[in-house]
Amino acid sequence: MQPACLPMRLIRGATYRDTRRLMQPPKEYRPLTAISATAPVRLTVPAHGLAGDWLAWVIGTTGLPDLNREPPRQLPHRVEVIDADTLEINGVSGAGLKPVPGSGQLIYQPPVDLIGATAHLVIREREEGGGQLLELTMGSGITSTAPGTLAVEIDADTTQAITWTTGWYHLEVTFADGTVSRFFRGPVTVEQ
Protein backbone atom coordinates (compact mmCIF):
# COMPACT_ATOMS: atom_id res chain seq x y z
CA MET A 1 0.00 0.00 0.00
CA GLN A 2 1.29 3.45 -0.93
CA PRO A 3 0.89 6.00 1.90
CA ALA A 4 -1.09 9.14 1.14
CA CYS A 5 1.10 12.23 0.76
CA LEU A 6 -0.54 15.00 2.77
CA PRO A 7 1.35 18.18 3.71
CA MET A 8 1.28 19.37 7.33
CA ARG A 9 1.41 23.10 8.11
CA LEU A 10 2.15 24.20 11.68
CA ILE A 11 1.86 27.75 13.01
CA ARG A 12 4.10 28.67 15.95
CA GLY A 13 2.07 29.27 19.09
CA ALA A 14 -1.15 27.81 17.62
CA THR A 15 -2.69 24.42 18.33
CA TYR A 16 -2.58 22.03 15.37
CA ARG A 17 -5.58 19.69 15.03
CA ASP A 18 -6.31 17.30 12.21
CA THR A 19 -8.50 14.24 11.66
CA ARG A 20 -7.04 11.35 9.68
CA ARG A 21 -9.39 8.72 8.26
CA LEU A 22 -7.87 5.31 7.54
CA MET A 23 -9.77 3.39 4.86
CA GLN A 24 -9.60 -0.16 3.59
CA PRO A 25 -9.00 -0.50 -0.18
CA PRO A 26 -12.15 -2.43 -1.23
CA LYS A 27 -15.28 -0.34 -1.75
CA GLU A 28 -18.71 -1.09 -0.28
CA TYR A 29 -21.80 -0.43 -2.41
CA ARG A 30 -25.22 0.20 -0.83
CA PRO A 31 -28.48 1.06 -2.62
CA LEU A 32 -30.28 4.32 -1.83
CA THR A 33 -33.99 3.69 -1.24
CA ALA A 34 -34.98 7.30 -0.52
CA ILE A 35 -33.55 10.82 -0.70
CA SER A 36 -35.20 13.63 1.27
CA ALA A 37 -36.01 16.96 -0.36
CA THR A 38 -34.73 18.78 2.74
CA ALA A 39 -31.78 20.87 3.81
CA PRO A 40 -29.50 19.18 4.67
CA VAL A 41 -30.29 16.18 2.50
CA ARG A 42 -30.95 12.82 4.17
CA LEU A 43 -30.40 9.47 2.52
CA THR A 44 -32.17 6.24 3.39
CA VAL A 45 -29.62 3.47 2.98
CA PRO A 46 -30.86 0.28 4.69
CA ALA A 47 -28.13 -1.35 6.81
CA HIS A 48 -25.48 1.08 5.51
CA GLY A 49 -22.88 -0.40 7.86
CA LEU A 50 -21.23 2.84 9.01
CA ALA A 51 -20.65 3.18 12.75
CA GLY A 52 -19.81 6.89 12.75
CA ASP A 53 -19.37 9.92 10.53
CA TRP A 54 -17.42 8.97 7.43
CA LEU A 55 -16.57 9.85 3.83
CA ALA A 56 -18.69 8.48 0.99
CA TRP A 57 -19.58 9.01 -2.65
CA VAL A 58 -23.06 8.94 -4.16
CA ILE A 59 -23.63 7.94 -7.79
CA GLY A 60 -26.60 7.48 -10.09
CA THR A 61 -29.17 9.71 -8.39
CA THR A 62 -31.75 11.57 -10.42
CA GLY A 63 -33.27 14.93 -9.56
CA LEU A 64 -30.45 16.07 -7.27
CA PRO A 65 -27.31 16.59 -9.41
CA ASP A 66 -25.17 18.12 -6.62
CA LEU A 67 -25.36 14.82 -4.75
CA ASN A 68 -23.56 12.72 -7.39
CA ARG A 69 -19.79 12.35 -7.03
CA GLU A 70 -17.73 9.83 -8.98
CA PRO A 71 -14.96 7.98 -7.16
CA PRO A 72 -12.01 8.47 -7.48
CA ARG A 73 -12.30 11.52 -9.78
CA GLN A 74 -14.26 13.60 -7.26
CA LEU A 75 -13.86 14.08 -3.52
CA PRO A 76 -16.32 12.20 -1.30
CA HIS A 77 -19.04 13.77 0.83
CA ARG A 78 -18.74 13.84 4.62
CA VAL A 79 -21.73 11.80 5.79
CA GLU A 80 -23.18 11.89 9.30
CA VAL A 81 -24.80 8.76 10.72
CA ILE A 82 -28.34 9.44 11.97
CA ASP A 83 -29.28 5.79 12.55
CA ALA A 84 -28.60 2.32 11.09
CA ASP A 85 -30.54 3.19 7.92
CA THR A 86 -30.19 6.97 7.60
CA LEU A 87 -27.30 9.27 6.67
CA GLU A 88 -27.16 13.05 6.37
CA ILE A 89 -24.97 15.18 4.09
CA ASN A 90 -24.82 18.68 5.54
CA GLY A 91 -23.08 20.14 2.50
CA VAL A 92 -25.97 19.38 0.12
CA SER A 93 -29.48 20.83 0.12
CA GLY A 94 -32.36 18.95 -1.43
CA ALA A 95 -34.88 21.69 -0.60
CA GLY A 96 -37.18 22.48 -3.51
CA LEU A 97 -35.82 19.62 -5.63
CA LYS A 98 -37.48 16.34 -6.60
CA PRO A 99 -35.04 13.48 -6.08
CA VAL A 100 -36.24 10.22 -7.59
CA PRO A 101 -36.75 7.56 -4.88
CA GLY A 102 -34.78 4.37 -5.28
CA SER A 103 -32.17 5.85 -7.59
CA GLY A 104 -28.48 5.77 -6.85
CA GLN A 105 -25.87 4.08 -4.71
CA LEU A 106 -23.77 5.00 -1.71
CA ILE A 107 -20.11 4.01 -2.11
CA TYR A 108 -17.54 4.05 0.68
CA GLN A 109 -14.31 2.42 1.74
CA PRO A 110 -14.79 0.81 5.17
CA PRO A 111 -12.77 2.09 8.11
CA VAL A 112 -9.59 0.27 9.09
CA ASP A 113 -10.08 -1.68 12.34
CA LEU A 114 -7.93 0.11 14.92
CA ILE A 115 -8.89 -2.07 17.91
CA GLY A 116 -5.64 -3.01 19.67
CA ALA A 117 -3.59 -0.83 17.30
CA THR A 118 -1.21 2.00 18.14
CA ALA A 119 -0.31 5.00 16.00
CA HIS A 120 2.99 6.83 15.81
CA LEU A 121 3.81 10.09 14.00
CA VAL A 122 7.44 11.16 13.65
CA ILE A 123 8.69 14.41 12.11
CA ARG A 124 12.29 14.21 10.87
CA GLU A 125 14.66 16.60 9.11
CA ARG A 126 14.30 14.78 5.77
CA GLU A 127 11.93 12.31 4.16
CA GLU A 128 14.15 9.31 4.78
CA GLY A 129 16.35 10.23 7.68
CA GLY A 130 17.95 13.04 9.57
CA GLY A 131 17.35 13.89 13.18
CA GLN A 132 14.00 13.42 14.86
CA LEU A 133 12.29 16.79 15.38
CA LEU A 134 8.98 15.77 17.00
CA GLU A 135 7.17 12.57 17.95
CA LEU A 136 3.49 11.88 18.70
CA THR A 137 2.07 8.60 19.99
CA MET A 138 -1.28 7.23 21.15
CA GLY A 139 -2.31 9.17 24.24
CA SER A 140 0.34 11.80 23.56
CA GLY A 141 -0.89 13.75 20.56
CA ILE A 142 -2.80 10.96 18.78
CA THR A 143 -6.22 9.64 19.79
CA SER A 144 -8.44 7.03 18.16
CA THR A 145 -11.81 8.80 18.17
CA ALA A 146 -14.01 6.46 16.08
CA PRO A 147 -13.61 3.44 13.79
CA GLY A 148 -10.80 4.18 11.32
CA THR A 149 -10.33 7.69 12.71
CA LEU A 150 -7.27 9.25 14.34
CA ALA A 151 -7.21 12.76 15.81
CA VAL A 152 -3.75 14.35 15.69
CA GLU A 153 -3.07 17.31 17.99
CA ILE A 154 0.03 19.35 18.75
CA ASP A 155 -0.61 21.85 21.54
CA ALA A 156 0.23 25.56 21.33
CA ASP A 157 3.13 25.32 23.81
CA THR A 158 4.79 22.64 21.68
CA THR A 159 4.40 24.57 18.42
CA GLN A 160 5.68 27.73 20.12
CA ALA A 161 8.88 25.91 21.13
CA ILE A 162 9.65 24.69 17.58
CA THR A 163 12.93 26.14 16.28
CA TRP A 164 12.99 24.44 12.86
CA THR A 165 11.04 25.54 9.76
CA THR A 166 10.76 22.41 7.59
CA GLY A 167 10.69 18.68 8.03
CA TRP A 168 9.03 15.50 6.83
CA TYR A 169 6.57 13.28 8.70
CA HIS A 170 5.41 9.67 8.59
CA LEU A 171 2.30 8.37 10.37
CA GLU A 172 2.40 4.63 10.96
CA VAL A 173 -0.01 2.22 12.64
CA THR A 174 1.12 -0.94 14.43
CA PHE A 175 -1.70 -3.50 14.54
CA ALA A 176 -2.32 -6.07 17.28
CA ASP A 177 -0.70 -8.81 15.15
CA GLY A 178 2.53 -6.78 14.86
CA THR A 179 1.95 -5.59 11.27
CA VAL A 180 3.17 -2.02 10.70
CA SER A 181 1.54 0.08 7.95
CA ARG A 182 2.49 3.59 6.90
CA PHE A 183 -0.74 5.44 6.06
CA PHE A 184 0.42 9.06 5.68
CA ARG A 185 3.60 10.95 4.87
CA GLY A 186 4.38 14.46 3.76
CA PRO A 187 6.35 17.68 4.08
CA VAL A 188 6.00 19.80 7.21
CA THR A 189 6.31 23.58 7.19
CA VAL A 190 6.34 25.85 10.23
CA GLU A 191 5.16 29.44 9.99
CA GLN A 192 5.45 32.36 12.40
C-alpha positions in Angstrom: 0.0 0.0 0.0 1.3 3.4 -0.9 0.9 6.0 1.9 -1.1 9.1 1.1 1.1 12.2 0.8 -0.5 15.0 2.8 1.4 18.2 3.7 1.3 19.4 7.3 1.4 23.1 8.1 2.1 24.2 11.7 1.9 27.8 13.0 4.1 28.7 15.9 2.1 29.3 19.1 -1.1 27.8 17.6 -2.7 24.4 18.3 -2.6 22.0 15.4 -5.6 19.7 15.0 -6.3 17.3 12.2 -8.5 14.2 11.7 -7.0 11.3 9.7 -9.4 8.7 8.3 -7.9 5.3 7.5 -9.8 3.4 4.9 -9.6 -0.2 3.6 -9.0 -0.5 -0.2 -12.2 -2.4 -1.2 -15.3 -0.3 -1.7 -18.7 -1.1 -0.3 -21.8 -0.4 -2.4 -25.2 0.2 -0.8 -28.5 1.1 -2.6 -30.3 4.3 -1.8 -34.0 3.7 -1.2 -35.0 7.3 -0.5 -33.5 10.8 -0.7 -35.2 13.6 1.3 -36.0 17.0 -0.4 -34.7 18.8 2.7 -31.8 20.9 3.8 -29.5 19.2 4.7 -30.3 16.2 2.5 -31.0 12.8 4.2 -30.4 9.5 2.5 -32.2 6.2 3.4 -29.6 3.5 3.0 -30.9 0.3 4.7 -28.1 -1.3 6.8 -25.5 1.1 5.5 -22.9 -0.4 7.9 -21.2 2.8 9.0 -20.7 3.2 12.8 -19.8 6.9 12.7 -19.4 9.9 10.5 -17.4 9.0 7.4 -16.6 9.8 3.8 -18.7 8.5 1.0 -19.6 9.0 -2.6 -23.1 8.9 -4.2 -23.6 7.9 -7.8 -26.6 7.5 -10.1 -29.2 9.7 -8.4 -31.8 11.6 -10.4 -33.3 14.9 -9.6 -30.4 16.1 -7.3 -27.3 16.6 -9.4 -25.2 18.1 -6.6 -25.4 14.8 -4.8 -23.6 12.7 -7.4 -19.8 12.3 -7.0 -17.7 9.8 -9.0 -15.0 8.0 -7.2 -12.0 8.5 -7.5 -12.3 11.5 -9.8 -14.3 13.6 -7.3 -13.9 14.1 -3.5 -16.3 12.2 -1.3 -19.0 13.8 0.8 -18.7 13.8 4.6 -21.7 11.8 5.8 -23.2 11.9 9.3 -24.8 8.8 10.7 -28.3 9.4 12.0 -29.3 5.8 12.6 -28.6 2.3 11.1 -30.5 3.2 7.9 -30.2 7.0 7.6 -27.3 9.3 6.7 -27.2 13.1 6.4 -25.0 15.2 4.1 -24.8 18.7 5.5 -23.1 20.1 2.5 -26.0 19.4 0.1 -29.5 20.8 0.1 -32.4 18.9 -1.4 -34.9 21.7 -0.6 -37.2 22.5 -3.5 -35.8 19.6 -5.6 -37.5 16.3 -6.6 -35.0 13.5 -6.1 -36.2 10.2 -7.6 -36.8 7.6 -4.9 -34.8 4.4 -5.3 -32.2 5.9 -7.6 -28.5 5.8 -6.9 -25.9 4.1 -4.7 -23.8 5.0 -1.7 -20.1 4.0 -2.1 -17.5 4.0 0.7 -14.3 2.4 1.7 -14.8 0.8 5.2 -12.8 2.1 8.1 -9.6 0.3 9.1 -10.1 -1.7 12.3 -7.9 0.1 14.9 -8.9 -2.1 17.9 -5.6 -3.0 19.7 -3.6 -0.8 17.3 -1.2 2.0 18.1 -0.3 5.0 16.0 3.0 6.8 15.8 3.8 10.1 14.0 7.4 11.2 13.7 8.7 14.4 12.1 12.3 14.2 10.9 14.7 16.6 9.1 14.3 14.8 5.8 11.9 12.3 4.2 14.2 9.3 4.8 16.3 10.2 7.7 17.9 13.0 9.6 17.3 13.9 13.2 14.0 13.4 14.9 12.3 16.8 15.4 9.0 15.8 17.0 7.2 12.6 17.9 3.5 11.9 18.7 2.1 8.6 20.0 -1.3 7.2 21.1 -2.3 9.2 24.2 0.3 11.8 23.6 -0.9 13.8 20.6 -2.8 11.0 18.8 -6.2 9.6 19.8 -8.4 7.0 18.2 -11.8 8.8 18.2 -14.0 6.5 16.1 -13.6 3.4 13.8 -10.8 4.2 11.3 -10.3 7.7 12.7 -7.3 9.3 14.3 -7.2 12.8 15.8 -3.7 14.3 15.7 -3.1 17.3 18.0 0.0 19.4 18.7 -0.6 21.8 21.5 0.2 25.6 21.3 3.1 25.3 23.8 4.8 22.6 21.7 4.4 24.6 18.4 5.7 27.7 20.1 8.9 25.9 21.1 9.6 24.7 17.6 12.9 26.1 16.3 13.0 24.4 12.9 11.0 25.5 9.8 10.8 22.4 7.6 10.7 18.7 8.0 9.0 15.5 6.8 6.6 13.3 8.7 5.4 9.7 8.6 2.3 8.4 10.4 2.4 4.6 11.0 0.0 2.2 12.6 1.1 -0.9 14.4 -1.7 -3.5 14.5 -2.3 -6.1 17.3 -0.7 -8.8 15.1 2.5 -6.8 14.9 2.0 -5.6 11.3 3.2 -2.0 10.7 1.5 0.1 8.0 2.5 3.6 6.9 -0.7 5.4 6.1 0.4 9.1 5.7 3.6 10.9 4.9 4.4 14.5 3.8 6.4 17.7 4.1 6.0 19.8 7.2 6.3 23.6 7.2 6.3 25.8 10.2 5.2 29.4 10.0 5.5 32.4 12.4 
